[in-house]
Amino acid sequence: MGFASGPPTTAGRLRGAPTYTTALSRLLLVSTLLLVLAAGSAGSVPPPGSDAPSAFFARTDSPGLEAKVSAVPATALATTYRPGCPVPPERLRLIQMNHWGFDGKLHAGELVVRDEVVRDVLSVFERAFEERFPIRRMQVADRYQGSDARAMAADNTSAFNCRPVTGDPGRLSRHSWGDAIDVNPSENPYVDVGGRVHPAASDAYLDRDPLRPGMVHTDGPLVKAFAEVGWEWGGTWSNPDYQHFSATGR
C-alpha cells in the first residue's frame, strides 16, 4: 500500500485537530511570554550618566558588596607612590565595591591595599555593608593629590598612601605599606603627638558619647570585624586615632 506525499489535505485531517500553522503560532506566543517574564525579573542596567553605581556593582533592587579586585592603574598612584616606597606597585590591588552612604543610598567606593590583605579587607567591608554602616566617601588617596589633610577634610575613607605620619613627619605612615585604613575621618578624628586634632574641624567628635552615624566604637561592627581578621584599632592609643585600623597595630 502506498502513501501519498505532501501535507494532509483538509479532508484527511481529524475534525478539531490543530493545523501546523496554529501549533507554531501557539509555540511562538508561549516563548514570547517566557521572555517577557524573564526580562521583568532580571532587573535593568542603569543608563550612562545616571546616579546609579558603576557597571561592576550590584542591581539596586538586590544590593550587595559586589567587590572587584584588579591591578592598580598607574594613574591611581601618580601622587601616592614614588621610588623608594616600601611596597612596589605590582604588590598593590585596587578594590572597587559598594558601600552605604550617610544618605542611606548605595555608593561606589574604591580602596588601594597590599595584595596580602585583600581577603581581610573584603571580609571587613562585607560586614560593614551588611550592617549598613555609613561611609561618607571611599576614594583612592591620589584623588586628593596624596594629601592626607585634604582627604581627611573631605571625610574620605582611604588606605594606601606612601607618606609621612600626619603630625609626625619624621616617621613613615603605615599607610605606605598598604595595610592600614582610615574610616570616616571627620567622625573619627586623630590626635597627633603634639595634641593637634585632624581634621581640625572635628573637635566635637573627640567626645565619643553620644554615638552618632559613622562613628567607630568598641562595640560597633567595624572594630569587631577588623579584630576578627587580626587588625587593630587606633582608638585605644594614648594619642587616639579613631579613624585608623592596621594589620600591624601601628
N, C-alpha and C positions, 0 to 999 in steps of 0.2 A: 504494500500500500504506500502510495506516495504522499508527500506533504507539500502543500503549496508554499512557495516562498513569499517573503514580504510580510508586512504587519497584518494582523487580522482585520477583517472588514467589520463594519458596524453590525452587520447582521450576524457575524460569527461570535460577537462578544456576549458575555453574560449580561443580563439586564442589571443595571445599577453598579457594575464594576467600573472603577475609575480609569480614565484614559491615561496614557503615558504622559501627556502634557499636563494633566491635572495633578498627577503624582509629583512631577517635577516642580510645579508651582508651589505645592504644599511644602516640599523639602526646602525650597528657597526661602519661604516665609519663616519656617522654624529656625533656619540658620541665621536669618536676619534678626529675629527676636533674641537669640542667644548672644549675638554680637552686641546688641544694644544693652542687654543686661550686664555683660562683661565690662563694657565701657563705663557703665554707671558705677560699678564697684571698684574700678581701678584708680579713681582719682584723676586729677588733671595736673598738667605741668604748668607752673606759673609762667606768665609771659615775660619776655625780656624787659628789664627796666622796672619790674614791679617790686614791691617791698618784701616779697617772699624770699626765703633763704636761697642761696645759690643751688645750682643743679645737683650737687652731691648730697644735699640734705633731704631729710625725710619729708613725706607729704604732711601738710599741716593738719589733715584730718586724723592722722595717726602718728604723732611726732615721736622721734627717738633721737639718741645722740648722733647716730649716723656718721661716725668718725671715718675720716680718710687720712691715711698716713703716706707721706711721699718724701722724696729728697727735697731739700730746701733750695729754691731758685737763688741764684747769686744776687738778684735784685732785692731779695728779702734780707740780705746780710750786708748790704752796702755800707751801712754806718754802724753795724754792731759787731763786725768781725774784722780783724786785721792780723797780719803775720805776727806770730808770737803768742797768740791766744792759746790757752791750754787744750782746746778741743778743735780739731780741724773741721771744715765744713762738711766733709763726707761722713762724719760721725753724727751729724745733726739731722733731725727729722722735722718736717712740718706736719702738724696735726690740725686738720680742719674738722670742726664739729659744731653741732648745735648747742646752744645754751639758752636758758630763760633770762629775760631782762627784768628790770625793775618795773616795766610796764606790763608784765605778765605775758609778753609775747615771745615767740621763738625768734632767735637771732643767730646769725652766722658768726663763728669765732675761729681763731687761729692761734696756735702756740708753736714756738720752735723749742725743742728739747733734745737732749742727747739720746742717741738710739737705745741705750741700755735702760732708759727709764720710761720708754713709751708705754709699756704694759701697765706700769704703776699709774701713770697719768691718766690713761683711759679708764682704769678702774675707779679712780677718784672722781673724775668728772661724770662718769656714768651715774655714780651715787648722787652727785650734786644735781644732775639732771632729774633723776627720779624724785628727789626731794624738792624739786623746783626752787633750789637755792638761786637767788637772783644775782646776776653778774652784769655790771654796767656795760662794759665792752671788753672784748678779748681780741687784741690785735698784736702783731709782731712788733717788737721794740723799734725796728727800723722805720716804722711809720711815724715815729717821734724823733727821727734822726739820732737814735741811740741815746737820747736824753732821758735819764730816769726821772728828772724833775718834771719834764713835760708829760711823760707817761703817767706819773702819779697825779698830776694836776687834772688830767683827763679821766681819772679814775679807771685806768686801763689795767686789766689783768694780763700779765706777760711772764715770760720765762727767760730764754737765753738772751744775754746781752753782755758782751765782753767789755767790762767797765770796772772802775774802782768802786769801793763801797761808798755809797752816798753818805756824806758827813764824815768820812774817814778815808780820804783819798790815798793814804799810804798802803792800803790793802786792796787786793783784788776781790771783787764780789764773787760769791758762789754762783751767781747767775752766769759767770764766764764759763762755767763747766756745763751749763745746760741742765743742771739737776736741782734747780730752785725755781719756785713760782711765787709771784706776788699777786694776791687776790683782792680786788676792790680796795685800792689804797686809800681812798677818801674815807671810807667807813672803817678802815683798819690801819690807822696811822703807825708810823715808825718813829721812835725816839733815838737819835744818834748819840754817840759818846759825849757830845758836847751839850746834850739836853735839848737840842733843836727838834722840832716836830716836822715830819714830812708825810704828806704835803702840808704846807703851812696853814692852810685854811681848815684843817681837820682837828683842831684842838678839842672841840666839843666831843669828839669820839674817843678821847682818852678816857672819858668816863664810860665804862663798859656796861653800865646799868642805867636805864633800861635797855634791853636789846632792841635794835632797830634793823630793818631789812638790809641784807647784805653784810651784816657784821659776822665776823668769825668768832666763835666762842667755844669753850671747852666741851660743852655737851652738844655742840652742833654737828651737822653731817660732815663738814669738811675736815674738822680736826679728827673725827673718828675714822673717816675714810683714809686720810693720809697716814694715820697711825697704823692702820691695818696693813699698809704696804711698807711700813718701816720708816716713813718720813717723820720729821719733827717740826713742830710749830714754834715760831719765834715769839709768840705771845706770852711765854712764861719767862723770857730772859729778863735780866736786871734792867737792861735798856730794851723795853718791849718793842717787838716788830710784829704787830698783829696781822699784817698782810702776808708775812713770809713763811713759806714752807720749803724744806730742803731734805734731800736724801741723806745728807751727812750731818745734819743738826747744826750747820753753820750758815 
